[in-house]
Amino acid sequence: MTEPAPPAAVQPDAKPEEKQENFVVFLLKLALIVAIFRSFVFSPFNIPSESMLPRLVNGDYLLAAKWPYGYSRYSLPFSVPLIPGRILASQPERGDVVIFKAPPKNDIDYIKRVIGLPGDQVQMRGGQLFLNGEPVRKKRIADFVVPASFNTRCFQLQFEARLENGTPVCRYPRYRETLPGGRSYEVLDIGMTPQDDTEPVVVPEGSLFLMGDNRDNSLDSRFPAVPGQGIGIVPQANLVGKASLMMFSTDGGAEWIKPWTWFTSARWSRIGGTF
């Protein structure tokens, strides 16, 4: 009588230690890919203030392109000093919206618009921007109206209003500025403030004069570089990236324990805009 064949040998499963090591290697590779992408391609930034109204609203999330102006230590996570100086550098154009490390500490990301390039003379007179001694064209257009929300409050009581359906909003005087060369954008001018009149400043080589579009509510190059009070003239070495694409916006009303608010608080109409 023929004896039955012995059962096939069962291969033992991989050891738990090996599986854990493979998972750790996968996580390290993933972290490296994300770090490279954020450092050299695109990186997300959020808008925490109203200094760039009307273009950017508190609660906007955008992608910044990292390659247009070259790379420096500030391109890397935590500003790790692995890149000497600035490589593949190129100069922004007037009107670009840029992300940069704010002087004097160079440790916080700010976002402003490029107004003055090296050699330009920049001055404000009575709320009018002058570039190289010539007034920048400024035209009054329809008021900017933004719904009041959890993260958007009216600058002053006089700008509070309501729509016909009762929705509370902030209504601000809005203008269109047009730079030499034809680049135009919208700004807010809510009234006379000290920063509406400044001394003429010539932008040094390798630097930029940056301003917020919300002219009376922006601590920018019109103010000395003091932590929490201004940024002064910004070195181009501080550039991090160029605003590229609006990827999300929220009015601040979302709560983790209420998933439906993730959708009701989104400003869907703002998603997808470019700069």
Summary of the structure (lengths in Angstrom):
residues: 275
radius of gyration: 25.2
end to end distance: 85.3
largest distance: 111.3
contacts: 781
relative contact order: 0.19
helix: 17%
strand: 36%
